[in-house]
Amino acid sequence: MKAHQASGIERHAILLNAAARVSRSIASILDLNLLLNRTVDIICDEFKFYYAGVFLVDESGSWAVLAAGRGEPGRAMLAEGHKLHIGGNSMVGAAIANREARIALDVGAEAVHFKNPHLLRTRSEMALPLIAGDEVIGALTVQSELEAAFKEEDIAALQTMADQLAVAIANARLHRQNQTLLRQAERRARLLRAANTVGREATSILDIDRLLPRMVDIVVEAYGFYYAGVFLVDESGEWAVLRAGYGEAGKAMLAEGHKLQVGGNSMIGTCIRLGEARIALDVGEERVHFKNPHLPHTRSEMALPLIFGGKVLGAITIQSKEERAFSPDDITTLQTMADHLAVAVQNAYTLEALQAAHAELLRTKVYEALTVATTEAIHWIGNKAMPITMTIARLQEDLASGQPDLDSLKEDLALIAESAQTILEVKEQLIGQAREQKPRPVLLADVLQAAIRQSQVEAVESEIAANAAYVIADSTQLTRVLVNLLRNASEAGAKQITVRARTGSEKGSVRITVADNGAGMDAEILAKCWSPFYTTKPGRHGLGLPAALHVITQLQGQISIKSQAGKGTTVEILLPAANPLLGDLGKTPNILLIDDDDEWARFFLKTIRTAERADRPSEKADLILLDEFAEGFEPALKAIQKAGLLGKTIVVTAALDVDRLTRLLRLGVKDVKLKPYSPAEIPALWEK
């Protein structure tokens, strides 16, 4: 009897020591999953049991769900989502319902034992409730392959360990809740910072083409979403056109001219039609969700309207790879962002309207100034025409005498030619501006190349930054401006002319400088250089700089000049920056491009896959494009004429000229057109 008691006391001491080791091992673990898995492993290793598992009560309070299980049986049951009904036909359910331990020394004889197909070797089982405070949060099951494996003294030791486990679980849950609250607080702070950034930048960026891409970047990066895009309603009110999209998917859709019908089978279309937010927590169940091949991983989507003054301007779409990705905080802050963005879009629209009105007013004033200049020009041309009249009279007298002096005739003809050419140049400067085109995104390098070829000034170096490649301009008028500046520099004796383009200090601008090392101007001449008909050069009309001033002012730009006698001149032009307009090319013909290997040719060939560049014509091409300012223009034109292909040849140019256009059309070319500098403009080459 004493030996038996000693054996029981010894076993009890071993169990208490093991329970203490388990408690020490799990006390510092705050990760709930790690805690539970470590617990079942330690129990089986320390107590030499066959199996151990931990069940936790679910939110309904009706089920005990397996949260950790030992070995392969445990993994299999976790994969199946194994759970037991509380108070049902299981020892775990009974232990939780009754808040007390259950022991089955022979599971075959236990009325409430659950026969588990994954634990067929179980012969005895103990279920211990996990109680934290007054709440039963789950139960611990311990199972053995031996019958009568548990003694009464085991219950006290194992219950002590179960109580420690319950405290550790409660601590881990509290830690998880704290971590969740901390993440939510951090996310809320990040969202507020993002909303503040949107509000701040929305008020400072008035260029829609810069504003909208910036907004989608902020939304995706601040919130960690999969995709964001901004749609604006077009003039017809029937389509929502994508104006900015995040990442490669956004670039691809912008290149395709992606748009959705307002009120159609899409969340954006429905959002705009109803003027209210649409949220799909699972897009697979959303009836009006548009399945976009560029966004295959979208699982939840939010569409928020951009509303200003009761008018829906468009909508912003936010998409996530996760289901139910949007929290109430997300919805609140994103709608705030959308409201800021709507104000910014309306401000940009208003600015565009004001700029258009200002441009029209400015154009009117320029025409008034031209009228004044034309009146002055009439007197000036009259003075230039008078020598022509006198010279013609002298020629007629010489011819009537029957013995004309040939040297005198040559001098008179030269005088007539010089005066006539001067009059033609004045005409071009004065009325050439009337043939203006609507300003558009213009490839600056190509316009400069045309100006160099047209001015026949060779000593020109150019450097155009990648972010200053495009400006808003009329290419014909801008070419005329650059031609005037290059000729002025050349006539001033410049040996080197440098043209540079960089982004301007003002947002959304490009700064172009034309610098030379010519004679320069002193302060007196510099003060008069903008006056029409003022010139220090014999035989010149003095309209180059005034014409440049008119053109640049019409283009919403600025022009200034710095010069010093003997040290050269620098002209600085500030123009609005631009990006090429994207568009749907549709079906394109087979095009043969006869041009130099320059910036415009590379742009065109990259955009049109059915085009190739060559030096001579080919009958296989559906359409031949010939660059007017290409190096070998005249020989190429003769080769096209000889091959009988003028009828499908279009001469493309950076600067239209009526006289050159008339000559080419009379020769038989199909048409003469301004070069397209954007994908959206290219189809106009072959469309009637």
Order of alpha helices (4+ residues) and beta strands (2+ residues): alpha-alpha-beta-beta-alpha-beta-alpha-beta-beta-beta-alpha-alpha-beta-beta-alpha-beta-alpha-beta-beta-beta-alpha-alpha-beta-alpha-beta-beta-alpha-beta-beta-alpha-alpha-beta-beta-beta-alpha-beta-beta-alpha-beta-alpha-beta
